[in-house]
Amino acid sequence: MHEKRHRSIAKAVSWRIVGTIITMLLVLIMTGKWQLSVGIGFFELISKSLIYYIHERAWNRIHWGKEATKTEKDQEKK
């Protein structure tokens, strides 16, 4: 079963928000600089979201570890 692109995008964004908040907090704790923390967080959010999306779409093309649903199996028999 293929995942639709908008689902991959939603997963990438939600995961990156969590990861970016953690990164920003770590940078803030280590440096005490809000501006640096926000700058690194923004760069990380954009770059890692794009990388995650590409990674997710690539894995979606690999059939290893996937099982067809009953409906898909029935359609293959026809």
N, CA, C and O atoms as a Tripos MOL2 file, in Angstrom:
@<TRIPOS>MOLECULE
protein
  312   311    78     0     0
PROTEIN
NO_CHARGES

@<TRIPOS>ATOM
      1 N           0.8480   -1.1710    0.0000 N.3       1 MET1
      2 CA          0.0000    0.0000    0.0000 C.3       1 MET1
      3 C           0.8980    1.2390    0.0000 C.2       1 MET1
      4 O           1.8220    1.3550    0.8050 O.2       1 MET1
      5 N           0.6080    2.1460   -0.9060 N.am      2 HIS2
      6 CA          1.4010    3.3740   -0.9920 C.3       2 HIS2
      7 C           0.8260    4.4530   -0.1010 C.2       2 HIS2
      8 O          -0.3900    4.6000    0.0290 O.2       2 HIS2
      9 N           1.7060    5.1860    0.4960 N.am      3 GLU3
     10 CA          1.3160    6.3440    1.2860 C.3       3 GLU3
     11 C           1.2170    7.5280    0.3420 C.2       3 GLU3
     12 O           2.0650    7.6940   -0.5350 O.2       3 GLU3
     13 N           0.2020    8.3460    0.5100 N.am      4 LYS4
     14 CA          0.0650    9.5210   -0.3500 C.3       4 LYS4
     15 C           1.0660   10.5840    0.0700 C.2       4 LYS4
     16 O           1.5140   10.6250    1.2160 O.2       4 LYS4
     17 N           1.4020   11.4330   -0.8740 N.am      5 ARG5
     18 CA          2.4310   12.4550   -0.6330 C.3       5 ARG5
     19 C           2.0580   13.3990    0.5000 C.2       5 ARG5
     20 O           2.9200   13.7760    1.2940 O.2       5 ARG5
     21 N           0.7970   13.7850    0.5890 N.am      6 HIS6
     22 CA          0.4180   14.7250    1.6510 C.3       6 HIS6
     23 C           0.5830   14.1030    3.0370 C.2       6 HIS6
     24 O           0.8530   14.8130    4.0060 O.2       6 HIS6
     25 N           0.4250   12.8040    3.1350 N.am      7 ARG7
     26 CA          0.6590   12.1300    4.4270 C.3       7 ARG7
     27 C           2.1510   12.1650    4.7730 C.2       7 ARG7
     28 O           2.5210   12.4110    5.9210 O.2       7 ARG7
     29 N           3.0020   11.9170    3.7770 N.am      8 SER8
     30 CA          4.4490   11.9940    4.0090 C.3       8 SER8
     31 C           4.8500   13.4060    4.4290 C.2       8 SER8
     32 O           5.6940   13.5760    5.3080 O.2       8 SER8
     33 N           4.2590   14.3990    3.8150 N.am      9 ILE9
     34 CA          4.5590   15.7940    4.1730 C.3       9 ILE9
     35 C           4.1160   16.0810    5.6030 C.2       9 ILE9
     36 O           4.8640   16.6870    6.3710 O.2       9 ILE9
     37 N           2.9120   15.6550    5.9680 N.am     10 ALA10
     38 CA          2.4080   15.8900    7.3300 C.3      10 ALA10
     39 C           3.2910   15.2070    8.3720 C.2      10 ALA10
     40 O           3.5710   15.7860    9.4220 O.2      10 ALA10
     41 N           3.7280   13.9900    8.0910 N.am     11 LYS11
     42 CA          4.6080   13.2770    9.0180 C.3      11 LYS11
     43 C           5.9510   13.9840    9.1460 C.2      11 LYS11
     44 O           6.4920   14.1070   10.2450 O.2      11 LYS11
     45 N           6.4850   14.4470    8.0280 N.am     12 ALA12
     46 CA          7.7690   15.1530    8.0530 C.3      12 ALA12
     47 C           7.6700   16.4300    8.8750 C.2      12 ALA12
     48 O           8.5520   16.7190    9.6840 O.2      12 ALA12
     49 N           6.6130   17.1890    8.6760 N.am     13 VAL13
     50 CA          6.4540   18.4590    9.3880 C.3      13 VAL13
     51 C           6.2710   18.2290   10.8870 C.2      13 VAL13
     52 O           6.9100   18.8960   11.7010 O.2      13 VAL13
     53 N           5.4040   17.2910   11.2500 N.am     14 SER14
     54 CA          5.1570   17.0630   12.6790 C.3      14 SER14
     55 C           6.4130   16.5590   13.3940 C.2      14 SER14
     56 O           6.7040   16.9740   14.5160 O.2      14 SER14
     57 N           7.1480   15.6690   12.7420 N.am     15 TRP15
     58 CA          8.3850   15.1610   13.3490 C.3      15 TRP15
     59 C           9.4260   16.2590   13.4750 C.2      15 TRP15
     60 O          10.1090   16.3470   14.4960 O.2      15 TRP15
     61 N           9.5570   17.0870   12.4680 N.am     16 ARG16
     62 CA         10.5600   18.1480   12.4920 C.3      16 ARG16
     63 C          10.2260   19.2110   13.5220 C.2      16 ARG16
     64 O          11.1370   19.7990   14.1050 O.2      16 ARG16
     65 N           8.9690   19.4710   13.7610 N.am     17 ILE17
     66 CA          8.6130   20.4430   14.8010 C.3      17 ILE17
     67 C           9.1430   19.9600   16.1480 C.2      17 ILE17
     68 O           9.7430   20.7290   16.8990 O.2      17 ILE17
     69 N           8.9200   18.6940   16.4440 N.am     18 VAL18
     70 CA          9.4250   18.1270   17.7050 C.3      18 VAL18
     71 C          10.9550   18.1970   17.7420 C.2      18 VAL18
     72 O          11.5340   18.6510   18.7290 O.2      18 VAL18
     73 N          11.6010   17.7480   16.6690 N.am     19 GLY19
     74 CA         13.0640   17.7590   16.6180 C.3      19 GLY19
     75 C          13.6450   19.1570   16.6950 C.2      19 GLY19
     76 O          14.6690   19.3690   17.3450 O.2      19 GLY19
     77 N          13.0020   20.1140   16.0390 N.am     20 THR20
     78 CA         13.4930   21.4910   16.0350 C.3      20 THR20
     79 C          13.3770   22.1260   17.4110 C.2      20 THR20
     80 O          14.2850   22.8370   17.8430 O.2      20 THR20
     81 N          12.2860   21.8820   18.0940 N.am     21 ILE21
     82 CA         12.1300   22.4160   19.4580 C.3      21 ILE21
     83 C          13.2370   21.8820   20.3600 C.2      21 ILE21
     84 O          13.8160   22.6310   21.1470 O.2      21 ILE21
     85 N          13.5280   20.6050   20.2490 N.am     22 ILE22
     86 CA         14.6000   20.0110   21.0600 C.3      22 ILE22
     87 C          15.9480   20.6380   20.7080 C.2      22 ILE22
     88 O          16.7200   20.9870   21.6010 O.2      22 ILE22
     89 N          16.2340   20.7830   19.4180 N.am     23 THR23
     90 CA         17.4930   21.3980   18.9910 C.3      23 THR23
     91 C          17.6050   22.8300   19.4990 C.2      23 THR23
     92 O          18.6540   23.2300   20.0050 O.2      23 THR23
     93 N          16.5350   23.6010   19.3680 N.am     24 MET24
     94 CA         16.5600   24.9930   19.8220 C.3      24 MET24
     95 C          16.8180   25.0800   21.3310 C.2      24 MET24
     96 O          17.5770   25.9300   21.7940 O.2      24 MET24
     97 N          16.1800   24.1960   22.0780 N.am     25 LEU25
     98 CA         16.3950   24.1940   23.5290 C.3      25 LEU25
     99 C          17.8370   23.8280   23.8730 C.2      25 LEU25
    100 O          18.4330   24.4290   24.7660 O.2      25 LEU25
    101 N          18.3970   22.8510   23.1740 N.am     26 LEU26
    102 CA         19.7870   22.4650   23.4340 C.3      26 LEU26
    103 C          20.7590   23.5960   23.0990 C.2      26 LEU26
    104 O          21.6900   23.8680   23.8580 O.2      26 LEU26
    105 N          20.5370   24.2530   21.9560 N.am     27 VAL27
    106 CA         21.4020   25.3790   21.5780 C.3      27 VAL27
    107 C          21.2680   26.5000   22.6030 C.2      27 VAL27
    108 O          22.2660   27.1100   22.9890 O.2      27 VAL27
    109 N          20.0570   26.7730   23.0400 N.am     28 LEU28
    110 CA         19.8350   27.8160   24.0420 C.3      28 LEU28
    111 C          20.5370   27.4760   25.3600 C.2      28 LEU28
    112 O          21.1700   28.3380   25.9700 O.2      28 LEU28
    113 N          20.4240   26.2430   25.7880 N.am     29 ILE29
    114 CA         21.0740   25.8110   27.0280 C.3      29 ILE29
    115 C          22.5960   25.9170   26.9050 C.2      29 ILE29
    116 O          23.2680   26.3600   27.8360 O.2      29 ILE29
    117 N          23.1340   25.5080   25.7530 N.am     30 MET30
    118 CA         24.5910   25.4990   25.5810 C.3      30 MET30
    119 C          25.1750   26.8930   25.3770 C.2      30 MET30
    120 O          26.2940   27.1690   25.8100 O.2      30 MET30
    121 N          24.4150   27.7770   24.7140 N.am     31 THR31
    122 CA         24.9740   29.0960   24.3870 C.3      31 THR31
    123 C          24.3200   30.2440   25.1310 C.2      31 THR31
    124 O          24.9310   31.2950   25.3180 O.2      31 THR31
    125 N          23.0860   30.0490   25.5540 N.am     32 GLY32
    126 CA         22.3430   31.1350   26.1950 C.3      32 GLY32
    127 C          21.8910   32.2040   25.2150 C.2      32 GLY32
    128 O          21.4650   33.2790   25.6380 O.2      32 GLY32
    129 N          21.9730   31.9340   23.9030 N.am     33 LYS33
    130 CA         21.6390   32.9300   22.8870 C.3      33 LYS33
    131 C          20.3600   32.5280   22.1390 C.2      33 LYS33
    132 O          20.3350   31.5460   21.3970 O.2      33 LYS33
    133 N          19.2990   33.3180   22.3590 N.am     34 TRP34
    134 CA         18.0240   33.0700   21.7040 C.3      34 TRP34
    135 C          18.1250   33.1870   20.1890 C.2      34 TRP34
    136 O          17.6000   32.3440   19.4610 O.2      34 TRP34
    137 N          18.8000   34.2290   19.7150 N.am     35 GLN35
    138 CA         18.8780   34.4710   18.2740 C.3      35 GLN35
    139 C          19.5780   33.3110   17.5630 C.2      35 GLN35
    140 O          19.1180   32.8630   16.5130 O.2      35 GLN35
    141 N          20.6650   32.8330   18.1170 N.am     36 LEU36
    142 CA         21.3750   31.6970   17.5350 C.3      36 LEU36
    143 C          20.4800   30.4480   17.5610 C.2      36 LEU36
    144 O          20.4360   29.6900   16.5930 O.2      36 LEU36
    145 N          19.7790   30.2470   18.6610 N.am     37 SER37
    146 CA         18.8970   29.1040   18.8180 C.3      37 SER37
    147 C          17.7970   29.1010   17.7490 C.2      37 SER37
    148 O          17.5190   28.0650   17.1450 O.2      37 SER37
    149 N          17.1840   30.2460   17.5210 N.am     38 VAL38
    150 CA         16.1190   30.3520   16.5240 C.3      38 VAL38
    151 C          16.6840   30.1830   15.1110 C.2      38 VAL38
    152 O          16.0720   29.5150   14.2780 O.2      38 VAL38
    153 N          17.8340   30.7770   14.8390 N.am     39 GLY39
    154 CA         18.4540   30.6510   13.5140 C.3      39 GLY39
    155 C          18.7970   29.2220   13.1710 C.2      39 GLY39
    156 O          18.4950   28.7580   12.0710 O.2      39 GLY39
    157 N          19.4170   28.5250   14.0860 N.am     40 ILE40
    158 CA         19.7590   27.1180   13.8630 C.3      40 ILE40
    159 C          18.4830   26.2880   13.7440 C.2      40 ILE40
    160 O          18.3910   25.4020   12.8940 O.2      40 ILE40
    161 N          17.5140   26.5720   14.5850 N.am     41 GLY41
    162 CA         16.2410   25.8480   14.5360 C.3      41 GLY41
    163 C          15.5410   26.0020   13.1970 C.2      41 GLY41
    164 O          15.0340   25.0250   12.6460 O.2      41 GLY41
    165 N          15.5100   27.2220   12.6680 N.am     42 PHE42
    166 CA         14.8560   27.4650   11.3820 C.3      42 PHE42
    167 C          15.5670   26.7180   10.2560 C.2      42 PHE42
    168 O          14.9240   26.0630    9.4360 O.2      42 PHE42
    169 N          16.8910   26.8180   10.2200 N.am     43 PHE43
    170 CA         17.6700   26.1260    9.1890 C.3      43 PHE43
    171 C          17.4530   24.6190    9.2750 C.2      43 PHE43
    172 O          17.2840   23.9500    8.2560 O.2      43 PHE43
    173 N          17.4600   24.0970   10.4790 N.am     44 GLU44
    174 CA         17.2740   22.6660   10.6790 C.3      44 GLU44
    175 C          15.8690   22.2380   10.2500 C.2      44 GLU44
    176 O          15.7070   21.1980    9.6120 O.2      44 GLU44
    177 N          14.8750   23.0200   10.5890 N.am     45 LEU45
    178 CA         13.4930   22.6890   10.2430 C.3      45 LEU45
    179 C          13.3250   22.5260    8.7350 C.2      45 LEU45
    180 O          12.7440   21.5450    8.2710 O.2      45 LEU45
    181 N          13.8300   23.4790    7.9850 N.am     46 ILE46
    182 CA         13.6810   23.4370    6.5250 C.3      46 ILE46
    183 C          14.5050   22.2990    5.9140 C.2      46 ILE46
    184 O          13.9760   21.4950    5.1460 O.2      46 ILE46
    185 N          15.7860   22.2280    6.2470 N.am     47 SER47
    186 CA         16.6620   21.2380    5.6180 C.3      47 SER47
    187 C          16.2830   19.8090    5.9850 C.2      47 SER47
    188 O          16.2430   18.9430    5.1110 O.2      47 SER47
    189 N          16.0100   19.5490    7.2340 N.am     48 LYS48
    190 CA         15.7090   18.1780    7.6440 C.3      48 LYS48
    191 C          14.3080   17.7430    7.2250 C.2      48 LYS48
    192 O          14.0740   16.5500    7.0340 O.2      48 LYS48
    193 N          13.3770   18.6700    7.0760 N.am     49 SER49
    194 CA         12.0500   18.3090    6.5550 C.3      49 SER49
    195 C          12.1680   17.8360    5.1170 C.2      49 SER49
    196 O          11.5600   16.8370    4.7320 O.2      49 SER49
    197 N          12.9440   18.5460    4.3340 N.am     50 LEU50
    198 CA         13.1470   18.1590    2.9380 C.3      50 LEU50
    199 C          13.8450   16.7980    2.8470 C.2      50 LEU50
    200 O          13.4400   15.9430    2.0590 O.2      50 LEU50
    201 N          14.8710   16.6030    3.6370 N.am     51 ILE51
    202 CA         15.6070   15.3330    3.6240 C.3      51 ILE51
    203 C          14.7040   14.1810    4.0730 C.2      51 ILE51
    204 O          14.7420   13.1000    3.4840 O.2      51 ILE51
    205 N          13.8960   14.4050    5.1070 N.am     52 TYR52
    206 CA         12.9890   13.3660    5.5890 C.3      52 TYR52
    207 C          11.9680   13.0050    4.5120 C.2      52 TYR52
    208 O          11.6890   11.8260    4.2950 O.2      52 TYR52
    209 N          11.4110   14.0050    3.8410 N.am     53 TYR53
    210 CA         10.4250   13.7540    2.7940 C.3      53 TYR53
    211 C          11.0280   12.8900    1.6800 C.2      53 TYR53
    212 O          10.4100   11.9200    1.2410 O.2      53 TYR53
    213 N          12.2170   13.2390    1.2310 N.am     54 ILE54
    214 CA         12.8940   12.4670    0.1840 C.3      54 ILE54
    215 C          13.1510   11.0380    0.6570 C.2      54 ILE54
    216 O          12.9300   10.0820   -0.0870 O.2      54 ILE54
    217 N          13.6120   10.9010    1.8810 N.am     55 HIS55
    218 CA         13.8730    9.5770    2.4730 C.3      55 HIS55
    219 C          12.5880    8.7540    2.5490 C.2      55 HIS55
    220 O          12.5830    7.5760    2.1930 O.2      55 HIS55
    221 N          11.5160    9.3620    3.0040 N.am     56 GLU56
    222 CA         10.2240    8.6840    3.1440 C.3      56 GLU56
    223 C           9.7000    8.2290    1.7830 C.2      56 GLU56
    224 O           9.2140    7.1050    1.6530 O.2      56 GLU56
    225 N           9.7940    9.0800    0.7830 N.am     57 ARG57
    226 CA          9.3060    8.7270   -0.5560 C.3      57 ARG57
    227 C          10.1580    7.6110   -1.1640 C.2      57 ARG57
    228 O           9.6310    6.7360   -1.8520 O.2      57 ARG57
    229 N          11.4540    7.6350   -0.9170 N.am     58 ALA58
    230 CA         12.3250    6.5690   -1.4150 C.3      58 ALA58
    231 C          11.9420    5.2350   -0.7840 C.2      58 ALA58
    232 O          11.8430    4.2280   -1.4850 O.2      58 ALA58
    233 N          11.7270    5.2130    0.5110 N.am     59 TRP59
    234 CA         11.3390    3.9840    1.1970 C.3      59 TRP59
    235 C           9.9710    3.4990    0.7290 C.2      59 TRP59
    236 O           9.7000    2.2990    0.7490 O.2      59 TRP59
    237 N           9.1250    4.4050    0.3160 N.am     60 ASN60
    238 CA          7.8000    4.0140   -0.1590 C.3      60 ASN60
    239 C           7.8850    3.1960   -1.4390 C.2      60 ASN60
    240 O           6.9500    2.4610   -1.7570 O.2      60 ASN60
    241 N           8.9690    3.3040   -2.1720 N.am     61 ARG61
    242 CA          9.1690    2.5420   -3.4080 C.3      61 ARG61
    243 C           9.7160    1.1440   -3.1460 C.2      61 ARG61
    244 O           9.7010    0.2980   -4.0410 O.2      61 ARG61
    245 N          10.1910    0.8930   -1.9460 N.am     62 ILE62
    246 CA         10.7700   -0.4040   -1.5950 C.3      62 ILE62
    247 C           9.6650   -1.2920   -1.0350 C.2      62 ILE62
    248 O           8.9910   -0.9140   -0.0770 O.2      62 ILE62
    249 N           9.4770   -2.4470   -1.6160 N.am     63 HIS63
    250 CA          8.3800   -3.3260   -1.2130 C.3      63 HIS63
    251 C           8.7410   -4.2450   -0.0520 C.2      63 HIS63
    252 O           7.8610   -4.8920    0.5150 O.2      63 HIS63
    253 N          10.0030   -4.3110    0.3050 N.am     64 TRP64
    254 CA         10.4540   -5.1640    1.4010 C.3      64 TRP64
    255 C           9.7200   -4.7950    2.6970 C.2      64 TRP64
    256 O           9.6770   -3.6250    3.0760 O.2      64 TRP64
    257 N           9.1520   -5.7840    3.3650 N.am     65 GLY65
    258 CA          8.4930   -5.5660    4.6430 C.3      65 GLY65
    259 C           7.0590   -5.0770    4.5450 C.2      65 GLY65
    260 O           6.4370   -4.7990    5.5700 O.2      65 GLY65
    261 N           6.5240   -4.9660    3.3490 N.am     66 LYS66
    262 CA          5.1360   -4.5420    3.1650 C.3      66 LYS66
    263 C           4.2880   -5.7590    2.8200 C.2      66 LYS66
    264 O           4.7620   -6.7120    2.2030 O.2      66 LYS66
    265 N           3.0420   -5.7070    3.2270 N.am     67 GLU67
    266 CA          2.0860   -6.7400    2.8500 C.3      67 GLU67
    267 C           0.9090   -6.0720    2.1620 C.2      67 GLU67
    268 O           0.4770   -4.9890    2.5560 O.2      67 GLU67
    269 N           0.4080   -6.7100    1.1580 N.am     68 ALA68
    270 CA         -0.7630   -6.1930    0.4700 C.3      68 ALA68
    271 C          -1.9970   -6.4060    1.3460 C.2      68 ALA68
    272 O          -2.0900   -7.3900    2.0790 O.2      68 ALA68
    273 N          -2.9330   -5.4740    1.2590 N.am     69 THR69
    274 CA         -4.1890   -5.6270    1.9820 C.3      69 THR69
    275 C          -5.0190   -6.7050    1.3010 C.2      69 THR69
    276 O          -4.7010   -7.1210    0.1870 O.2      69 THR69
    277 N          -6.0720   -7.1590    1.9550 N.am     70 LYS70
    278 CA         -6.9410   -8.1850    1.3800 C.3      70 LYS70
    279 C          -7.5020   -7.7130    0.0430 C.2      70 LYS70
    280 O          -7.5510   -8.4880   -0.9120 O.2      70 LYS70
    281 N          -7.9190   -6.4710   -0.0360 N.am     71 THR71
    282 CA         -8.4680   -5.9170   -1.2730 C.3      71 THR71
    283 C          -7.4250   -5.9440   -2.3870 C.2      71 THR71
    284 O          -7.7360   -6.3060   -3.5220 O.2      71 THR71
    285 N          -6.1820   -5.5590   -2.0640 N.am     72 GLU72
    286 CA         -5.1150   -5.5720   -3.0660 C.3      72 GLU72
    287 C          -4.8160   -6.9930   -3.5380 C.2      72 GLU72
    288 O          -4.5770   -7.2190   -4.7240 O.2      72 GLU72
    289 N          -4.8290   -7.9470   -2.6100 N.am     73 LYS73
    290 CA         -4.5800   -9.3420   -2.9600 C.3      73 LYS73
    291 C          -5.7100   -9.8550   -3.8740 C.2      73 LYS73
    292 O          -5.4470  -10.5780   -4.8350 O.2      73 LYS73
    293 N          -6.9640   -9.4820   -3.5750 N.am     74 ASP74
    294 CA         -8.0800   -9.9000   -4.3910 C.3      74 ASP74
    295 C          -7.9860   -9.3120   -5.8040 C.2      74 ASP74
    296 O          -8.3250   -9.9820   -6.7800 O.2      74 ASP74
    297 N          -7.5290   -8.0710   -5.9100 N.am     75 GLN75
    298 CA         -7.3950   -7.4300   -7.2180 C.3      75 GLN75
    299 C          -6.2910   -8.0780   -8.0390 C.2      75 GLN75
    300 O          -6.4020   -8.1590   -9.2630 O.2      75 GLN75
    301 N          -5.2200   -8.5430   -7.3840 N.am     76 GLU76
    302 CA         -4.1260   -9.1880   -8.0890 C.3      76 GLU76
    303 C          -4.5780  -10.5290   -8.7020 C.2      76 GLU76
    304 O          -4.0560  -10.9400   -9.7380 O.2      76 GLU76
    305 N          -5.5370  -11.2030   -8.0690 N.am     77 LYS77
    306 CA         -6.0240  -12.4970   -8.5480 C.3      77 LYS77
    307 C          -6.8530  -12.3550   -9.8160 C.2      77 LYS77
    308 O          -6.9630  -13.3040  -10.5930 O.2      77 LYS77
    309 N          -7.4350  -11.1870  -10.0350 N.am     78 LYS78
    310 CA         -8.3240  -10.9820  -11.2020 C.3      78 LYS78
    311 C          -7.5630  -10.8150  -12.4660 C.2      78 LYS78
    312 O          -8.1610  -10.6350  -13.5270 O.2      78 LYS78
@<TRIPOS>BOND
     1     1     2 1
     2     2     3 1
     3     3     4 2
     4     3     5 am
     5     5     6 1
     6     6     7 1
     7     7     8 2
     8     7     9 am
     9     9    10 1
    10    10    11 1
    11    11    12 2
    12    11    13 am
    13    13    14 1
    14    14    15 1
    15    15    16 2
    16    15    17 am
    17    17    18 1
    18    18    19 1
    19    19    20 2
    20    19    21 am
    21    21    22 1
    22    22    23 1
    23    23    24 2
    24    23    25 am
    25    25    26 1
    26    26    27 1
    27    27    28 2
    28    27    29 am
    29    29    30 1
    30    30    31 1
    31    31    32 2
    32    31    33 am
    33    33    34 1
    34    34    35 1
    35    35    36 2
    36    35    37 am
    37    37    38 1
    38    38    39 1
    39    39    40 2
    40    39    41 am
    41    41    42 1
    42    42    43 1
    43    43    44 2
    44    43    45 am
    45    45    46 1
    46    46    47 1
    47    47    48 2
    48    47    49 am
    49    49    50 1
    50    50    51 1
    51    51    52 2
    52    51    53 am
    53    53    54 1
    54    54    55 1
    55    55    56 2
    56    55    57 am
    57    57    58 1
    58    58    59 1
    59    59    60 2
    60    59    61 am
    61    61    62 1
    62    62    63 1
    63    63    64 2
    64    63    65 am
    65    65    66 1
    66    66    67 1
    67    67    68 2
    68    67    69 am
    69    69    70 1
    70    70    71 1
    71    71    72 2
    72    71    73 am
    73    73    74 1
    74    74    75 1
    75    75    76 2
    76    75    77 am
    77    77    78 1
    78    78    79 1
    79    79    80 2
    80    79    81 am
    81    81    82 1
    82    82    83 1
    83    83    84 2
    84    83    85 am
    85    85    86 1
    86    86    87 1
    87    87    88 2
    88    87    89 am
    89    89    90 1
    90    90    91 1
    91    91    92 2
    92    91    93 am
    93    93    94 1
    94    94    95 1
    95    95    96 2
    96    95    97 am
    97    97    98 1
    98    98    99 1
    99    99   100 2
   100    99   101 am
   101   101   102 1
   102   102   103 1
   103   103   104 2
   104   103   105 am
   105   105   106 1
   106   106   107 1
   107   107   108 2
   108   107   109 am
   109   109   110 1
   110   110   111 1
   111   111   112 2
   112   111   113 am
   113   113   114 1
   114   114   115 1
   115   115   116 2
   116   115   117 am
   117   117   118 1
   118   118   119 1
   119   119   120 2
   120   119   121 am
   121   121   122 1
   122   122   123 1
   123   123   124 2
   124   123   125 am
   125   125   126 1
   126   126   127 1
   127   127   128 2
   128   127   129 am
   129   129   130 1
   130   130   131 1
   131   131   132 2
   132   131   133 am
   133   133   134 1
   134   134   135 1
   135   135   136 2
   136   135   137 am
   137   137   138 1
   138   138   139 1
   139   139   140 2
   140   139   141 am
   141   141   142 1
   142   142   143 1
   143   143   144 2
   144   143   145 am
   145   145   146 1
   146   146   147 1
   147   147   148 2
   148   147   149 am
   149   149   150 1
   150   150   151 1
   151   151   152 2
   152   151   153 am
   153   153   154 1
   154   154   155 1
   155   155   156 2
   156   155   157 am
   157   157   158 1
   158   158   159 1
   159   159   160 2
   160   159   161 am
   161   161   162 1
   162   162   163 1
   163   163   164 2
   164   163   165 am
   165   165   166 1
   166   166   167 1
   167   167   168 2
   168   167   169 am
   169   169   170 1
   170   170   171 1
   171   171   172 2
   172   171   173 am
   173   173   174 1
   174   174   175 1
   175   175   176 2
   176   175   177 am
   177   177   178 1
   178   178   179 1
   179   179   180 2
   180   179   181 am
   181   181   182 1
   182   182   183 1
   183   183   184 2
   184   183   185 am
   185   185   186 1
   186   186   187 1
   187   187   188 2
   188   187   189 am
   189   189   190 1
   190   190   191 1
   191   191   192 2
   192   191   193 am
   193   193   194 1
   194   194   195 1
   195   195   196 2
   196   195   197 am
   197   197   198 1
   198   198   199 1
   199   199   200 2
   200   199   201 am
   201   201   202 1
   202   202   203 1
   203   203   204 2
   204   203   205 am
   205   205   206 1
   206   206   207 1
   207   207   208 2
   208   207   209 am
   209   209   210 1
   210   210   211 1
   211   211   212 2
   212   211   213 am
   213   213   214 1
   214   214   215 1
   215   215   216 2
   216   215   217 am
   217   217   218 1
   218   218   219 1
   219   219   220 2
   220   219   221 am
   221   221   222 1
   222   222   223 1
   223   223   224 2
   224   223   225 am
   225   225   226 1
   226   226   227 1
   227   227   228 2
   228   227   229 am
   229   229   230 1
   230   230   231 1
   231   231   232 2
   232   231   233 am
   233   233   234 1
   234   234   235 1
   235   235   236 2
   236   235   237 am
   237   237   238 1
   238   238   239 1
   239   239   240 2
   240   239   241 am
   241   241   242 1
   242   242   243 1
   243   243   244 2
   244   243   245 am
   245   245   246 1
   246   246   247 1
   247   247   248 2
   248   247   249 am
   249   249   250 1
   250   250   251 1
   251   251   252 2
   252   251   253 am
   253   253   254 1
   254   254   255 1
   255   255   256 2
   256   255   257 am
   257   257   258 1
   258   258   259 1
   259   259   260 2
   260   259   261 am
   261   261   262 1
   262   262   263 1
   263   263   264 2
   264   263   265 am
   265   265   266 1
   266   266   267 1
   267   267   268 2
   268   267   269 am
   269   269   270 1
   270   270   271 1
   271   271   272 2
   272   271   273 am
   273   273   274 1
   274   274   275 1
   275   275   276 2
   276   275   277 am
   277   277   278 1
   278   278   279 1
   279   279   280 2
   280   279   281 am
   281   281   282 1
   282   282   283 1
   283   283   284 2
   284   283   285 am
   285   285   286 1
   286   286   287 1
   287   287   288 2
   288   287   289 am
   289   289   290 1
   290   290   291 1
   291   291   292 2
   292   291   293 am
   293   293   294 1
   294   294   295 1
   295   295   296 2
   296   295   297 am
   297   297   298 1
   298   298   299 1
   299   299   300 2
   300   299   301 am
   301   301   302 1
   302   302   303 1
   303   303   304 2
   304   303   305 am
   305   305   306 1
   306   306   307 1
   307   307   308 2
   308   307   309 am
   309   309   310 1
   310   310   311 1
   311   311   312 2
@<TRIPOS>SUBSTRUCTURE
     1 MET1         2 RESIDUE 1 A MET
     2 HIS2         6 RESIDUE 1 A HIS
     3 GLU3        10 RESIDUE 1 A GLU
     4 LYS4        14 RESIDUE 1 A LYS
     5 ARG5        18 RESIDUE 1 A ARG
     6 HIS6        22 RESIDUE 1 A HIS
     7 ARG7        26 RESIDUE 1 A ARG
     8 SER8        30 RESIDUE 1 A SER
     9 ILE9        34 RESIDUE 1 A ILE
    10 ALA10       38 RESIDUE 1 A ALA
    11 LYS11       42 RESIDUE 1 A LYS
    12 ALA12       46 RESIDUE 1 A ALA
    13 VAL13       50 RESIDUE 1 A VAL
    14 SER14       54 RESIDUE 1 A SER
    15 TRP15       58 RESIDUE 1 A TRP
    16 ARG16       62 RESIDUE 1 A ARG
    17 ILE17       66 RESIDUE 1 A ILE
    18 VAL18       70 RESIDUE 1 A VAL
    19 GLY19       74 RESIDUE 1 A GLY
    20 THR20       78 RESIDUE 1 A THR
    21 ILE21       82 RESIDUE 1 A ILE
    22 ILE22       86 RESIDUE 1 A ILE
    23 THR23       90 RESIDUE 1 A THR
    24 MET24       94 RESIDUE 1 A MET
    25 LEU25       98 RESIDUE 1 A LEU
    26 LEU26      102 RESIDUE 1 A LEU
    27 VAL27      106 RESIDUE 1 A VAL
    28 LEU28      110 RESIDUE 1 A LEU
    29 ILE29      114 RESIDUE 1 A ILE
    30 MET30      118 RESIDUE 1 A MET
    31 THR31      122 RESIDUE 1 A THR
    32 GLY32      126 RESIDUE 1 A GLY
    33 LYS33      130 RESIDUE 1 A LYS
    34 TRP34      134 RESIDUE 1 A TRP
    35 GLN35      138 RESIDUE 1 A GLN
    36 LEU36      142 RESIDUE 1 A LEU
    37 SER37      146 RESIDUE 1 A SER
    38 VAL38      150 RESIDUE 1 A VAL
    39 GLY39      154 RESIDUE 1 A GLY
    40 ILE40      158 RESIDUE 1 A ILE
    41 GLY41      162 RESIDUE 1 A GLY
    42 PHE42      166 RESIDUE 1 A PHE
    43 PHE43      170 RESIDUE 1 A PHE
    44 GLU44      174 RESIDUE 1 A GLU
    45 LEU45      178 RESIDUE 1 A LEU
    46 ILE46      182 RESIDUE 1 A ILE
    47 SER47      186 RESIDUE 1 A SER
    48 LYS48      190 RESIDUE 1 A LYS
    49 SER49      194 RESIDUE 1 A SER
    50 LEU50      198 RESIDUE 1 A LEU
    51 ILE51      202 RESIDUE 1 A ILE
    52 TYR52      206 RESIDUE 1 A TYR
    53 TYR53      210 RESIDUE 1 A TYR
    54 ILE54      214 RESIDUE 1 A ILE
    55 HIS55      218 RESIDUE 1 A HIS
    56 GLU56      222 RESIDUE 1 A GLU
    57 ARG57      226 RESIDUE 1 A ARG
    58 ALA58      230 RESIDUE 1 A ALA
    59 TRP59      234 RESIDUE 1 A TRP
    60 ASN60      238 RESIDUE 1 A ASN
    61 ARG61      242 RESIDUE 1 A ARG
    62 ILE62      246 RESIDUE 1 A ILE
    63 HIS63      250 RESIDUE 1 A HIS
    64 TRP64      254 RESIDUE 1 A TRP
    65 GLY65      258 RESIDUE 1 A GLY
    66 LYS66      262 RESIDUE 1 A LYS
    67 GLU67      266 RESIDUE 1 A GLU
    68 ALA68      270 RESIDUE 1 A ALA
    69 THR69      274 RESIDUE 1 A THR
    70 LYS70      278 RESIDUE 1 A LYS
    71 THR71      282 RESIDUE 1 A THR
    72 GLU72      286 RESIDUE 1 A GLU
    73 LYS73      290 RESIDUE 1 A LYS
    74 ASP74      294 RESIDUE 1 A ASP
    75 GLN75      298 RESIDUE 1 A GLN
    76 GLU76      302 RESIDUE 1 A GLU
    77 LYS77      306 RESIDUE 1 A LYS
    78 LYS78      310 RESIDUE 1 A LYS
